[in-house]
Amino acid sequence: MKAARRAIPASRSRGGDVSNRSAETGARGEAPGGAEALPEALQEGIDGFLAFLELEKGASRNTVAAYQRDLMQFARHAASAGVVQWKDVTAALVTDWLYALTGRQFAVSSLSRKLSALRSFSRYLVRERIRADDPMELVTGPKGSRRVPDTLTVDETVRLLTAPPATDAYGIRDRAILELAYSSGLRASELSGLLLTSVDLELGFVRVFGKGAKERVVPLGTAARAALETYLAAARPKLVKPCTGSELFISDRGRAISRKTIWHLVRKHARRAGIEKPVKPHLLRHSFATHLLGGGADLRAIQEMLGHASISTTQIYTAVEARRLLTEHARHHPRGRDAQR
């Protein structure tokens, strides 16, 4: 008879077979006592999985690092409970760890990500015959509604894109970055990884390698093409140094611009544009998808341009558009909520 799946609630901590101290230690991702190394078998299992992700699955360094953080965090918890081999991990132990994290006010999205990492790792352990069964089949994730992403309005987007001054090389570069991010829905990591050969200004597309090294080709809008042409002709030559390679966007040191720099420049120009809401690079990606959908674009086409593996990931933007329509109805309909006040 199949065992019942153990469910994890979205809130409220509880006691378990593992002591509160050990659960809390695992939740912090620290070794008991602050310095103990993991048992050798636990560390070897994680190292093997990370190598598998990088070499066989083509995962990016950021993805591998995220898996490493989550798995090391759980491994500390398991070790503090006396586990020395992965075959000794149980569904109850995973459940207790997630309860401990819930008690520390981790968001549902964070818990779901950690659980997803453990599921992938557990399947790897079974495939490598490190253990015979998969305890994660008995664990159910936390329940929580999927958060509707924030977006910029069209007016806010225009203000942001035109905020960088077009009077110096850095302003011209920043404007090209912002225009491309919004025109093609690129992630910050994708922007920083672009090469000169990634962009075809004549045909009007950009070739991107996204998550899992998956390639996609995305159209370039007219404004983005013009901004890139100006950057390549008038700004990039001024930023080139002897160390400069074939990277499209380069820093003041002549090297590929980093994700961190892109984050900083987006926030800086959002403040310059007078946008009060928190603005991150991904907000331009959300706005790209939402504005396309609002303009009548097909959801499947948006999925392809975003590089989403599943249409369900893209469907979250329909909720954004529905929310906008509700707001417009309430504001302008004679019997709408706002109109009757």
Number of C-alpha atoms within 10 A of each C-alpha: 3 5 7 9 14 16 13 20 17 20 18 13 17 11 11 15 10 19 13 15 14 21 27 20 23 26 23 16 19 20 20 17 8 9 8 11 12 19 16 10 15 20 17 14 18 19 12 14 21 22 14 15 18 15 11 9 12 16 20 17 12 11 15 17 13 14 23 17 14 20 24 19 20 26 26 27 30 28 21 23 18 14 20 18 19 19 19 12 21 16 17 17 21 22 22 22 25 27 26 28 23 23 16 15 12 16 14 21 16 13 20 17 15 20 23 16 17 19 17 13 22 23 17 18 21 14 13 13 11 15 18 11 14 19 21 24 15 17 19 16 21 20 14 13 8 9 10 12 14 17 22 20 12 12 8 15 22 13 17 26 23 17 21 24 14 17 9 12 19 21 19 21 27 24 27 24 26 26 27 24 25 25 22 23 27 27 21 21 19 16 25 21 19 20 17 12 11 17 21 14 16 7 9 14 17 20 17 24 17 20 18 13 12 12 12 14 17 21 20 24 16 13 14 23 22 14 21 26 14 18 25 17 10 15 20 20 12 15 18 16 14 8 8 14 14 13 17 23 25 21 17 13 13 19 19 20 20 17 16 11 13 20 15 14 20 25 18 15 23 23 16 14 18 12 16 9 11 10 20 16 23 20 20 29 21 20 24 24 27 26 19 15 18 15 9 8 13 10 17 14 12 22 18 16 19 23 22 15 12 11 14 10 11 19 14 15 25 16 14 22 16 12 13 14 13 13 14 13 16 16 15 13 12 11 12 15 14 14 12 11 6
